[in-house]
Amino acid sequence: MISINNAATDCGSSQLRITDVSRFDTNNPEDCKKLGFLLRGYFLVFLRDKYPAEFELWEKTRRLRPSALLCFDEFLIEKARTMGARVMFHPNALQRLVQWGSEPEGAERWRDFAKNIQAAMEGKELTIKDERYVIFRKDVMRELPALRRALRRTRAAELPWNFPLHLNNLGRILDNFPGERLASHAGAFGKFVRKHEQLFKEWLFSNQPTHRTMADSFIAFLINYGSAESVRKAASNLSTSVRKRSQTAKS
């Protein structure tokens, strides 16, 4: 039986955010230790928010029931989408993945885990000449209005401009955001927003939010491709090329 009872105890901190994991250098042994400690805390936050009965037991006894393994499985699979392979730095992750190999539902868990790892890596593989880029761009534009609505419902939206508070809310919302593209690139989107505060503010509070500009600016940042206008032109050219090939194939 895997033991996850020596987890970090400071899980009451609202500062624990999934976007924090991208700041660790995985080539640095000390950073790897810190990341492992942080991921223990993330799991307890996950347990507290989604399975309060299990968390209450842990608070009283500092022990977890065997049933909590299923919660840990869910944590690994879900957070693989936003953390990518960094979720493997949880001290118990590798052992648990090996155990899946001898469990009835283990193959299905492996497939879900691998699918989410691949989704998290997708942005790093994306190029401006890749046809998947057109789909990716449309998905981001479709998800941005929902993200904006969630941010506008926070208390921070009613207060004078407080950028750190908005960043904190952004991390919390993306942690459980239903949109696959933004959730799987939560770390990159957070970095993008920190670098483009004014654009973020205009997008958040404008009467006519510029979702397309926001999406194109983010993609330009993500794949290191010039400006939003450059991305827009490339997307238009690529879409035209895809349509022409489709028409040729039909004829």
MARBALO-595831 format. One record per residue (C-alpha): residue number from 1; x, y, z. Coordinates in pm, 1 decimal. Each point is the difference from the previous one (the first is absolute). Example, Ala and Ser with C-alpha at 12.3 -4.5 7.8 and 13.67 -1.06 7.14 Angstrom:
BEGIN
num = 1	xx = 1230.0	yy = -450.0	zz = 780.0
num = 2	xx = 137.0	yy = 344.0	zz = -66.0
# end
This chain:
BEGIN
num = 1	xx = 0.0	yy = 0.0	zz = 0.0
num = 2	xx = 130.7	yy = 340.3	zz = -93.8
num = 3	xx = 45.6	yy = 244.9	zz = 286.6
num = 4	xx = -91.7	yy = 362.4	zz = -53.5
num = 5	xx = -34.4	yy = 94.0	zz = 365.2
num = 6	xx = 322.4	yy = 200.0	zz = 21.1
num = 7	xx = -144.8	yy = 272.6	zz = -218.7
num = 8	xx = 46.3	yy = 371.3	zz = 49.1
num = 9	xx = -219.2	yy = 130.3	zz = 280.1
num = 10	xx = -40.7	yy = 361.0	zz = -109.4
num = 11	xx = -294.0	yy = -62.3	zz = -228.7
num = 12	xx = -202.5	yy = 290.0	zz = 130.7
num = 13	xx = 203.7	yy = 244.0	zz = -206.3
num = 14	xx = -196.7	yy = 165.4	zz = -279.2
num = 15	xx = 332.4	yy = 66.5	zz = -172.9
num = 16	xx = 36.7	yy = -359.8	zz = -120.7
num = 17	xx = -68.7	yy = 23.5	zz = -372.2
num = 18	xx = 63.5	yy = -240.4	zz = -284.9
num = 19	xx = 172.7	yy = 272.6	zz = -201.3
num = 20	xx = 277.1	yy = 8.9	zz = 262.6
num = 21	xx = 154.6	yy = -326.7	zz = -123.4
num = 22	xx = 139.7	yy = 154.5	zz = -318.0
num = 23	xx = 249.5	yy = 209.0	zz = 196.4
num = 24	xx = 202.8	yy = -304.6	zz = 115.0
num = 25	xx = 310.3	yy = -107.4	zz = -190.5
num = 26	xx = -33.4	yy = -378.1	zz = -31.6
num = 27	xx = 373.0	yy = -27.6	zz = -74.2
num = 28	xx = 72.6	yy = 133.4	zz = 348.8
num = 29	xx = -18.7	yy = -267.1	zz = 277.8
num = 30	xx = -97.7	yy = 257.3	zz = 262.9
num = 31	xx = -281.8	yy = 130.6	zz = -218.2
num = 32	xx = -119.0	yy = -358.1	zz = -52.3
num = 33	xx = -21.5	yy = -49.6	zz = 377.0
num = 34	xx = -193.7	yy = 324.8	zz = 38.9
num = 35	xx = -233.2	yy = -97.5	zz = -282.0
num = 36	xx = -66.3	yy = -336.4	zz = 163.2
num = 37	xx = -83.3	yy = 169.6	zz = 329.4
num = 38	xx = -229.8	yy = 247.6	zz = -174.8
num = 39	xx = -181.8	yy = -279.4	zz = -184.9
num = 40	xx = -70.2	yy = -171.7	zz = 331.0
num = 41	xx = -168.0	yy = 319.5	zz = 110.3
num = 42	xx = -191.2	yy = 22.5	zz = -327.5
num = 43	xx = -141.8	yy = -346.4	zz = 57.9
num = 44	xx = -126.8	yy = 94.1	zz = 344.6
num = 45	xx = -159.9	yy = 315.7	zz = -140.0
num = 46	xx = -162.5	yy = -220.0	zz = -266.3
num = 47	xx = -120.7	yy = -239.7	zz = 271.3
num = 48	xx = -133.9	yy = 283.5	zz = 215.2
num = 49	xx = -195.3	yy = 156.1	zz = -287.3
num = 50	xx = -138.7	yy = -315.3	zz = -165.2
num = 51	xx = -11.0	yy = -263.1	zz = 275.4
num = 52	xx = -44.8	yy = 186.5	zz = 330.7
num = 53	xx = -80.8	yy = -317.5	zz = 199.1
num = 54	xx = 334.9	yy = -153.2	zz = -93.9
num = 55	xx = 174.9	yy = 324.8	zz = 79.5
num = 56	xx = -170.6	yy = 35.7	zz = 339.0
num = 57	xx = 119.3	yy = -349.3	zz = 90.6
num = 58	xx = 353.1	yy = 93.4	zz = -101.8
num = 59	xx = -16.1	yy = 318.5	zz = 210.5
num = 60	xx = -98.6	yy = -201.0	zz = 307.4
num = 61	xx = 228.9	yy = -300.9	zz = -39.1
num = 62	xx = 266.8	yy = 109.6	zz = -251.7
num = 63	xx = -82.2	yy = -322.4	zz = -181.1
num = 64	xx = -194.4	yy = -78.2	zz = -316.8
num = 65	xx = -228.2	yy = -296.1	zz = -60.6
num = 66	xx = 79.1	yy = -241.9	zz = -286.0
num = 67	xx = -301.4	yy = 147.0	zz = -183.1
num = 68	xx = 196.2	yy = 324.3	zz = -31.2
num = 69	xx = 213.4	yy = -173.6	zz = -265.1
num = 70	xx = -285.2	yy = 50.5	zz = -243.9
num = 71	xx = 7.9	yy = 370.7	zz = 84.7
num = 72	xx = 374.7	yy = 0.0	zz = -63.3
num = 73	xx = -55.5	yy = -168.2	zz = -338.3
num = 74	xx = -250.4	yy = 268.0	zz = -91.7
num = 75	xx = 246.5	yy = 268.5	zz = 109.2
num = 76	xx = 280.9	yy = -141.4	zz = -215.5
num = 77	xx = -219.3	yy = -32.1	zz = -308.6
num = 78	xx = -170.5	yy = 337.5	zz = 35.7
num = 79	xx = 313.2	yy = 200.2	zz = 80.7
num = 80	xx = 197.5	yy = -161.7	zz = -281.7
num = 81	xx = -208.2	yy = 218.3	zz = -230.2
num = 82	xx = 118.6	yy = 323.2	zz = 160.2
num = 83	xx = 339.4	yy = -100.9	zz = 142.2
num = 84	xx = 109.9	yy = -239.0	zz = -270.5
num = 85	xx = 279.5	yy = -240.8	zz = 94.1
num = 86	xx = 88.6	yy = 210.6	zz = 306.9
num = 87	xx = -276.0	yy = -178.8	zz = 190.9
num = 88	xx = 238.6	yy = -299.9	zz = 2.8
num = 89	xx = 215.3	yy = 183.3	zz = 252.8
num = 90	xx = -255.1	yy = -80.1	zz = 269.7
num = 91	xx = 199.1	yy = -247.5	zz = 214.1
num = 92	xx = -267.6	yy = -270.4	zz = -36.6
num = 93	xx = -96.6	yy = 52.2	zz = -364.1
num = 94	xx = 233.5	yy = -253.1	zz = -163.5
num = 95	xx = -82.6	yy = -272.4	zz = 251.2
num = 96	xx = -370.4	yy = 53.8	zz = -55.3
num = 97	xx = 32.2	yy = -10.3	zz = -378.3
num = 98	xx = 185.1	yy = -331.8	zz = 26.0
num = 99	xx = -279.0	yy = -136.4	zz = 221.2
num = 100	xx = -253.7	yy = 80.7	zz = -271.8
num = 101	xx = 159.6	yy = -278.9	zz = -202.7
num = 102	xx = -146.7	yy = -265.0	zz = 232.4
num = 103	xx = -344.5	yy = 154.9	zz = 56.3
num = 104	xx = -317.1	yy = -68.8	zz = -204.1
num = 105	xx = -48.8	yy = 364.9	zz = -99.1
num = 106	xx = 370.2	yy = 76.5	zz = -22.5
num = 107	xx = 20.8	yy = -2.3	zz = -381.1
num = 108	xx = -283.2	yy = 251.6	zz = -24.9
num = 109	xx = 168.6	yy = 226.3	zz = 255.8
num = 110	xx = 326.2	yy = -20.3	zz = -194.9
num = 111	xx = -178.2	yy = 100.6	zz = -322.0
num = 112	xx = -165.9	yy = 299.3	zz = 167.6
num = 113	xx = 326.5	yy = 102.6	zz = 162.9
num = 114	xx = 197.8	yy = -24.0	zz = -326.5
num = 115	xx = -269.4	yy = 191.2	zz = -188.7
num = 116	xx = 21.6	yy = 288.3	zz = 246.0
num = 117	xx = 380.2	yy = 3.1	zz = -8.0
num = 118	xx = -16.7	yy = 25.0	zz = -378.9
num = 119	xx = -253.2	yy = 284.7	zz = 20.5
num = 120	xx = 229.9	yy = 191.1	zz = 235.2
num = 121	xx = 290.3	yy = -39.6	zz = -243.1
num = 122	xx = -199.2	yy = 100.8	zz = -306.2
num = 123	xx = 74.9	yy = 369.3	zz = 21.5
num = 124	xx = 376.5	yy = -64.9	zz = 3.7
num = 125	xx = -29.5	yy = -203.9	zz = -320.3
num = 126	xx = -228.1	yy = 241.5	zz = -180.1
num = 127	xx = 141.5	yy = 204.2	zz = -288.2
num = 128	xx = -149.2	yy = 273.5	zz = -215.2
num = 129	xx = 6.5	yy = -231.8	zz = -305.3
num = 130	xx = -181.3	yy = -284.8	zz = 172.5
num = 131	xx = -366.6	yy = -47.9	zz = -94.9
num = 132	xx = -78.2	yy = -81.9	zz = 363.3
num = 133	xx = 85.4	yy = 360.8	zz = 74.7
num = 134	xx = -320.9	yy = 118.7	zz = -170.7
num = 135	xx = -206.4	yy = -227.4	zz = 225.7
num = 136	xx = 201.0	yy = 101.1	zz = 306.0
num = 137	xx = -57.9	yy = 369.6	zz = -73.0
num = 138	xx = -376.0	yy = -48.8	zz = -42.7
num = 139	xx = -18.7	yy = -196.7	zz = 323.1
num = 140	xx = 183.8	yy = 271.6	zz = 194.8
num = 141	xx = -231.7	yy = 268.8	zz = -138.4
num = 142	xx = -300.6	yy = -211.6	zz = 94.8
num = 143	xx = 125.7	yy = -54.3	zz = 356.9
num = 144	xx = 100.0	yy = 360.0	zz = 75.7
num = 145	xx = -356.0	yy = 135.9	zz = 52.4
num = 146	xx = -67.6	yy = -263.4	zz = 268.0
num = 147	xx = 328.7	yy = 84.1	zz = 172.0
num = 148	xx = -84.5	yy = 369.8	zz = -10.2
num = 149	xx = -343.5	yy = -61.5	zz = 152.2
num = 150	xx = 154.4	yy = -202.4	zz = 282.5
num = 151	xx = 252.1	yy = 276.2	zz = 73.3
num = 152	xx = -270.2	yy = 267.1	zz = -11.6
num = 153	xx = -196.2	yy = -187.3	zz = 267.0
num = 154	xx = 284.9	yy = 22.7	zz = 252.0
num = 155	xx = 14.9	yy = 257.5	zz = 276.1
num = 156	xx = 311.6	yy = 152.7	zz = -159.6
num = 157	xx = -207.8	yy = 121.3	zz = -296.7
num = 158	xx = -192.6	yy = 230.2	zz = 235.0
num = 159	xx = 309.3	yy = 152.8	zz = 160.3
num = 160	xx = 257.2	yy = 253.1	zz = -126.1
num = 161	xx = 250.6	yy = -161.7	zz = -235.2
num = 162	xx = 211.8	yy = -253.7	zz = 189.5
num = 163	xx = 208.9	yy = -200.0	zz = -245.9
num = 164	xx = 143.7	yy = -254.3	zz = 250.6
num = 165	xx = -352.2	yy = -78.8	zz = 120.0
num = 166	xx = -120.1	yy = -55.0	zz = -356.9
num = 167	xx = 298.5	yy = -227.2	zz = -65.5
num = 168	xx = -87.0	yy = -202.2	zz = 307.6
num = 169	xx = -360.1	yy = -35.4	zz = -117.8
num = 170	xx = 119.1	yy = -96.0	zz = -347.2
num = 171	xx = 209.9	yy = -285.1	zz = 140.9
num = 172	xx = -287.4	yy = -123.6	zz = 214.6
num = 173	xx = -248.7	yy = 6.1	zz = -288.3
num = 174	xx = 233.1	yy = -167.8	zz = -250.0
num = 175	xx = 68.4	yy = -272.6	zz = 254.4
num = 176	xx = -355.2	yy = -131.0	zz = -56.3
num = 177	xx = -84.0	yy = 164.1	zz = -332.6
num = 178	xx = -212.4	yy = -216.0	zz = -235.7
num = 179	xx = 165.3	yy = 137.1	zz = -315.0
num = 180	xx = 267.6	yy = -251.6	zz = -100.8
num = 181	xx = 232.8	yy = 237.3	zz = -188.1
num = 182	xx = 37.7	yy = 268.6	zz = 265.8
num = 183	xx = 2.5	yy = -250.5	zz = 285.6
num = 184	xx = 275.8	yy = -206.6	zz = -161.4
num = 185	xx = 204.6	yy = 316.8	zz = -56.6
num = 186	xx = -78.5	yy = 163.6	zz = 334.7
num = 187	xx = 364.4	yy = 64.6	zz = 85.8
num = 188	xx = 76.0	yy = 160.9	zz = -336.1
num = 189	xx = -318.4	yy = 207.6	zz = 10.3
num = 190	xx = 87.6	yy = 127.0	zz = 347.1
num = 191	xx = 346.5	yy = 105.3	zz = -119.3
num = 192	xx = -155.8	yy = 168.5	zz = -302.9
num = 193	xx = -241.9	yy = 199.7	zz = 216.5
num = 194	xx = 277.4	yy = 108.2	zz = 236.8
num = 195	xx = 191.6	yy = 133.8	zz = -299.9
num = 196	xx = -303.7	yy = 174.8	zz = -155.8
num = 197	xx = -181.5	yy = 161.3	zz = 290.8
num = 198	xx = -157.3	yy = 281.8	zz = -203.0
num = 199	xx = -135.4	yy = -232.8	zz = -268.1
num = 200	xx = -143.9	yy = -224.9	zz = 270.7
num = 201	xx = -165.8	yy = 295.8	zz = 172.1
num = 202	xx = -153.4	yy = 126.0	zz = -325.2
num = 203	xx = -125.4	yy = -347.3	zz = -88.6
num = 204	xx = -149.5	yy = -49.3	zz = 345.6
num = 205	xx = -184.8	yy = 332.1	zz = 28.5
num = 206	xx = -64.3	yy = 122.0	zz = -355.1
num = 207	xx = -362.4	yy = 31.3	zz = -111.4
num = 208	xx = 110.1	yy = -174.7	zz = -318.5
num = 209	xx = 254.6	yy = -258.4	zz = 118.0
num = 210	xx = 269.2	yy = -77.3	zz = -255.2
num = 211	xx = -4.0	yy = -379.1	zz = 16.6
num = 212	xx = 170.1	yy = -38.3	zz = -338.1
num = 213	xx = 280.5	yy = 240.7	zz = 90.0
num = 214	xx = 42.8	yy = -170.4	zz = 336.1
num = 215	xx = 15.3	yy = -343.6	zz = -164.7
num = 216	xx = 242.7	yy = 106.8	zz = -272.2
num = 217	xx = 223.9	yy = 180.3	zz = 249.1
num = 218	xx = 8.1	yy = -307.9	zz = 222.4
num = 219	xx = 84.9	yy = -228.4	zz = -291.9
num = 220	xx = 274.1	yy = 237.6	zz = -116.7
num = 221	xx = 143.3	yy = -21.2	zz = 352.5
num = 222	xx = -47.1	yy = -377.3	zz = 20.0
num = 223	xx = 180.2	yy = -88.6	zz = -322.4
num = 224	xx = 227.4	yy = 305.5	zz = -9.8
num = 225	xx = -138.1	yy = 130.5	zz = -327.0
num = 226	xx = 8.4	yy = 377.9	zz = -28.4
num = 227	xx = -316.1	yy = 195.7	zz = 77.4
num = 228	xx = -372.6	yy = -65.6	zz = 12.6
num = 229	xx = -31.6	yy = 142.7	zz = -349.6
num = 230	xx = 264.6	yy = -243.7	zz = -128.4
num = 231	xx = -189.9	yy = -288.9	zz = 152.5
num = 232	xx = -328.3	yy = 122.5	zz = -150.2
num = 233	xx = 146.2	yy = 21.5	zz = -350.3
num = 234	xx = 163.9	yy = -339.6	zz = 28.7
num = 235	xx = -327.4	yy = -152.1	zz = 120.6
num = 236	xx = -187.4	yy = 153.1	zz = -292.4
num = 237	xx = 253.8	yy = -131.8	zz = -251.7
num = 238	xx = 0.7	yy = -344.0	zz = 157.0
num = 239	xx = -381.4	yy = -16.2	zz = 5.6
num = 240	xx = -10.3	yy = 95.2	zz = -369.4
num = 241	xx = 254.7	yy = -269.5	zz = -81.3
num = 242	xx = -198.1	yy = -262.2	zz = 192.2
num = 243	xx = -323.3	yy = 95.6	zz = -180.6
num = 244	xx = 166.6	yy = -17.6	zz = -342.2
num = 245	xx = 140.4	yy = -346.2	zz = 69.5
num = 246	xx = -340.3	yy = -113.8	zz = 122.5
num = 247	xx = -171.1	yy = 129.5	zz = -314.7
num = 248	xx = 262.7	yy = -164.7	zz = -221.5
num = 249	xx = -47.1	yy = -331.3	zz = 176.2
num = 250	xx = -377.8	yy = 14.2	zz = -47.3
num = 251	xx = 30.8	yy = 76.1	zz = -371.1
# end
